[in-house]
Amino acid sequence: MSLSGVLKSSPTGEPGAARSRKPRYEEDAAVVVRRHLRFGWWSLLLFLTLGIVLEALHGFKVGAYLNLSNSTRRLMWTLAHAHGTLLALVQLVFAITVRVTPNWPTGQRALASAALRSAAILMPAGFFLGGLTIYGGDPGLGIVLVPVGAVLLFLAVLLTALGLKHFEIDAKNTPGKSKGPR
C-alpha cells in the first residue's frame, strides 16, 4: 500500500474508505466564495446595526457619547462603524473575485482570504475597543489592533491584485454574448 493509500485509509485499513479532507489552504474556490459571502453579509448587518445604535445615541442626546469630553469615543466608534461596513462590502467583492479567478493558486488565495477576514475583525474591533475607555483624550489600548488589521488588509489587497493575473471570463455566461448558432 502506498503512503497516499495509508493517509486516505479508514481506521480499519481500507484504502479510500475514509473521507479525505483537504488542508485548509487547498479548499475549493466555492468554499471560499461561500465563506466570504456569509461573512460579508453578516458583517454588513452587524455594522449597519452599529450605525443605527450610534444614530440613536445622537437622537437621545446620550452624554456618554455626545459630550465634548467624549469626542474621542465618538470618533472611534464612528470609525469602527465605517471601517466595518466598508470591509463587509470588500468581503462580498472578494467572493466575486475568487469566483472569476479559478486558476488563482490556492495557497495565495487562502492567505488573502484569511488576511482579509482577520482585517475585517481587527480594524473595527480596535476602533470600537479604543473608544470604550479614553485616557485624557487618547483612545484605549484596543487601538493597537488597528495597525495589525491594516497590515493584514494591505497583504490581502496585494495578494488579490496579484491573483488577478488569473482572471477569466466565462464567455457562455457573459451578457450580450451569443451562445452559439440558433
Steps between C-alpha positions, in 0.01 A plus 500: 500500500637843408539788743203680343290184548594491868416869541159453338418170668236447764579386855440147376778541244282503189642745247270785404227398746546809714402834359821687422514861618700753310724730699335840556726667241378259232129566547291528188429849376128439562568457873695825511228683306229370734706593809555859383140546392377389842764698687435809289121503533501427874771762557300751299196432718710538818660831400182648359340416835789676675431802281136499608610481866734796447217698343279412800772626737494827304122513495460442873786742579695244705775690681738203510506529121439868425676696775806693385717295737391188307588621150773232476242231579265638236781505243616145584151352484424684176824361354405150619165529323648643180789251475278205589243592236762559232686177579172306491449624145860410414423142615221484242724634224769250600248216463428615144873532429563143616216383276652657187859390571473119505871455425616716791749282693323360805774587749506865395120514492471345847750747645313794346171361631626453856671840504188675372270336754745575781531863394120530492493392864809675638455848355141568612560321832808714562309821438204389710713377792713813474186705564380303802755654738662834425818625668522878495361527150697202369335172401531188714740213444266327256624742236816287461291252298449757223856504356513118509172490308628764258809292417280193444267703279797622296623141461154378394460775242852444364448124465161555339642750252777254414243220471314691230750379243288183516180691412270324254161579356278209413378599153184290525385695808596846378197722433463601138708214366350255257462148635561343161296439188123524530 
